[in-house]
Amino acid sequence: MGTDDGVRFGAFVFTSRYAGQSPGEVLARGVEVARIAEWTGFDDVWVTEHHFMPFGVNPSALTFAGYLLGRTERVRVGTAVTVLPLHSPVHVAEQAALLDHLSGGRFELGVGRAQPVVDYEVLGRGVEYWKRGLPEALDLTLTALRGPVSANSELYRFREVTPQPGPGVSGPVPVALAANSAASVELAASRGVPMLLFFDKGIEDKAAMIAEHAHFAGKAGQPETGYRHAMALFAHVTEDEDEARQVMRRAAGEFVRASEQYQLLLDVPQRIAKDTPAEEVIEGLTESALATHPVGSPDTCAERLAEQVRGSGCSRVLLQVELAGDPDVVRTNVRRLGEEVLPKARALLG
């Protein structure tokens, strides 16, 4: 098992919907993944938030996290992420504190702003909150998790209130920020919170971002070290190379199709150029994952995990365990990761 001082391994429940699956089946699979992860030695479970996309059927990270906290007893449950500028930051803080109290301190709040998609038009107060709302929303959330909070700005204005139920026995709920750019690295560092780094980052990129975080933290008067940064990785256990490739290609294909469904409100740079052929993107994602992520035999997966942790400097790992889509295969994958891979990875990491 991981400890608060060692590397923590978590199951990342994406609630990814594959062809022929109903939303209810996908959500039930996610609950089962969380329970199996707890039984087999994972330390954490993380959940996502997606809106208006058939591929991701969970529109409320906080609600799903609360349900999973009620269905588990030991694992910590976190959001990766709650799309903070879409929601009232004070209400997010209140809900986070509530989950922490109810679970005995097992909740962690991961936040970010995601893409400038139609969600900001339908659920939020406009794309302006995507453009410049995250820093203030983060500040209000951090303040509200500690005690009284008020605001008087162009984006947020309200009199002082004291959010309830307030900090838990162990203090305010831990917060982490999704970081994809120099600006988000600096924001996390200046507020003294760790980063969540996602699948598109290589080992060297993650290490460089953590070094930047230390630099910016020092400039802001925050501690430069001691942060438990987290990273997301694809994870699938199999001795069959053909199966590994097939699983990754299918997952990459679903990712590409989901990306094409984004309803962007702004023309912003994308990680993948719009004119890149889909098959080229799928092949590139597949080869990258097969080369560096924990996909393959138990020994290969354990070695890749150790390499990623040592090379990046991250001490928390979010493993996307639902790549296969098929419930039986996913269940087997989670069990094998927990029982065969994680003990080996922990031994390699000492």
N, C-alpha and C positions, 0 to 999 in steps of 0.2 A: 504494500500500500504506500502511496505517497504521503508526505507529511507537509505541514506548512512551510518547512524549511527545505524540502527536497523537490524534485520534479513531480508535477502533477499531470496525470493523463486523463483526458476527458473524452466522452463520446459526444460528437457534434451531431445533433438531430436536426436535419435540414427539412424534414417532412417533404422530401422530393417526390413528386407524383409522376409515375411512369405510365406509359400507355396501358389502358385497360383497368386502371386502378381508380377506385372511388375515393373522395376525400376522407370518408370515414375509415377506410382501410389504411390509408396513409397515416392518419393520426393515431390509429390503434397500433400500427407498427412502431411509430415513434415512442409511444408509451412503453411498449414491450422492449424496445432498444434500451430505454433508460433503466428499466428494472433488471434486465440481463446484465447491463453494464455494472450496476451496483453489486449484483451477485458474484460477478466474476473478477472484481478487483479494480475497476476503474475508480478514479478519485472524484470525477466531476461529470456533469452532463450539461451541455450547452444547447440553447435553442435559438432559432432565427425569427425574423419578422419580415413577411412579404405581403404585398397587397396587389390585387388585380392581376395576378399572374397564375395561370393554371399549374405551373411547375412547383411553386411553393405554396402550400395550402394553409399555412399558419399565419394569420394576420395579427396576432397579439403575442409577442414574446413573453410579456409579463403574465398574461393569463395562463399560457401553456406552462411556463416555469412554475407558477403557483400550483397547477394540477400535479406536475411531476414531483414537486416537493411533498405533496400530500400522499403520493404513491411510493415514495422512497423513504429511507430512514437514515442513511449514512452519507451519501454523496452530496457534494455541493452542487447547486444548480445555478447557471448563469445565463444571461441573455447576450447573444452575439449576432446582431445587436438589437437593442431598442432604438428605433430611429427617433432620436431625441427632439429635433426641431419640428417634427410632426405633431408633438403632443405638448401639453402643459408641463413644463419641467418640474414645477412644484408638485403636481399630481403624480408624476413619475416617481419623484422622491418619496411621496407618501405611500405609494403602492410598493415600492422597493422596501421601505422600512416595515410595512405590514408583513410582507413575505419573510423578511428576516426574523421578525418577532415570532411569527407562526411556526417557522421551521427551526427555531433554536439557533439562528445564526448561520444557516446554510445557503444563503442567497448572495449572489454577486451581480451587480448591474454593469453590463457592457453597453456602451452607447456609441452612436455615430450618426452621420447624416445621410448615408447611402447616396443614391444617384438623384439628380434633379428631375424626378419623374412625376407623373400625374398625381401621385399620392399627395404631393404638396398642394395641389389644386383641390382635391376632393376632401382630404382629411385635415390638412393643415391650413395655415393662413396665408398661403401663397409662396411662390418660389423665392421671394426675398428672404424667407427664413432659411432656405437652403444656402443662399449666397452668403449671408452674414449673421445668421442666427445662432450657429452652433456655439461659439465662445460664450455668449451671454447665457444661453440655455444650460450649458455645462456649469457655469458659475452659479446659476440659480439652483440647479440640482444639488451641487456640492454643499451650498449654504443651507438649503432646506433639509438636507440629511443630517445637519448638525444642530439646527434650531431655527430661531426666527428668521424670516426672509421678507424682503420687500424689493420693489423695482420701480424705476422711474426713468425709462428710456423710450426711444422711438418704437422699439419692438415689444417691450414688456413694461407695463405700468400697473402697479397695484400697491395697496397699503400693506403695512407689516402684518404678517400672520405667523402663527406657530404651527407648523405641520405636525400631524399626529400619525402614528403613535410615537414618533421621535426615535432617537438612536437606541439600538439594542444594548444588551448587556456588554457586548464586546465593542461597542462604539458604532459610529456611522457605517452604513453598508459600504463595502469596498466597491470602487468604481474603476472601470477601465475604458479607454477610448480607442475606437478603431482608427488606425492611421494608415493613410495611403499616399501622403504627400509630405513635403517638408513643413508646410503650414500646420498640418495635423500633428506631426511629430512635435513641433514647437509648442502647440497648444497643450498637448498632453504633458510635456515636460514642465511648462510654466505653471501648470496647475498641480504638479506633483502626483500625477496618476500614471499607471502603466499603460502600455499599448497592446492592442489586439492587431496582429498582422495576419494577412490572409493568403490564400493559396497561390496567388500570382507572384509572391516574393521568393526569390532564391535565397540560399543560405547567406551568401555574401551581402545581399541587399538588406536582409534582416539585421545582420551584424552591424552594418553601416548605420541603419536607422536607430539602433540601440545606442551606438556611439554618439549620434547626433542628439538623441534624447538626453544623454548625460551632459553634453555640452550646453544645450539650451537650459536644462534644469539648473546647472551651475550659474548661468547668467541671470536666471530669475530668482536666485536665492533659495532654490529647492535642493534637497539631497540629490547628489549625482548618481548614486548607486542604491541598491536595495530594492529595486522595482522587480516585480514578478511579471515580466512581459510574456504575452501568450502568442502562439502561432497556430494556424489551421493547416492541416495536412490531410490528403486523401489516404485512406487505409483499407487494404483488402488482403486477406490471407489466402494464399493458394499455392500449391506446388506446381500447378499447371500454367505454363507461360501463356498458352493460348487463352486460357480463362482470364488471366490477368489483363491481357491486351483487350479481350472482348469487353470485360467489365469497364475498363477505363475508357475505351472508345464510346461505349454506350453513354457513360456519364458525361464525357466531353460533348457528345452530340446533344444531349439534353441541355447542357449548359449553353451551348451556342444557340439552340432554339429558344431558350428562355431569354437570352440576351436580346434576341431579335424582337421580343415582345415588349421591351421597355418603351413606354410612351414618354419620351424626354420632353421637358419643357424648355430646356436650354441646349444649345449646340456646344457641348463640352467635349474635350478630348476623351477618347475611349481607349481602354487598354489594348483593344484590337482594332486596327484600321477598318473602316466600314466597307472598303472595297476588297478586303481579303476574302478569297473563296472559303466557303464554310468547311469544305473537306480539308483545306490546308490548315485551318484553325483547329479542327478536331484532331488531325494528325499531330500537330505541334503540341497541343495540350496532352495528348496521350503519351507521346514520347517523353515529354518533360516529367510527367508523373511517374512513369515506369522507371525513369533513370534516377530519381531523387526522393520520391515519396515512399512511405512504408507499404509497398505493394509487392507481394511475392510470398516466398516461403516464410515461416516463422523466424528463421535466422536472418533472412534478408530484411524483414520488417523491423526486427529488433536493432540490427546494425544501422539501418537508415534512421531510426528514431534517435539513436545515440549520436549519430553524425549531425543530425539537424539540431539537437539540443546543444551539443558542444560547439558547433560552428556558428550558430546564430546568437547564442546567449539567452534564448528564451527558456523559462523554467516552467511554463505551462503549455500543454499541447492539446489542441482540439482536433480529434480524429473524426473525419467525415466517414462514417462506417456504413452508410446506406447506398453505396455506389451501385451495387448489383440491382437494387430495386425490388427483386423478388423477396418476399418476406422470409421464406425458409433460408435462403442464402444469406440474407442480412443477419438473421438470428445466429446462424453458424459462424458468420464472420465476427460478430461481437464476442461470442463465447471464445473463439480461438484467439482473438486479440487479447482478451482479458486473462485467459488461462495459459496461453503459450507464448505470446509476444511480450506483454508488459513485464512479466518477471525477468525475462532475458534482458530487456532494455534496461531495467532498473539495475540488474547485476553489472551490465556494461558501464553504466554511469556511476557505479559505486555508491 
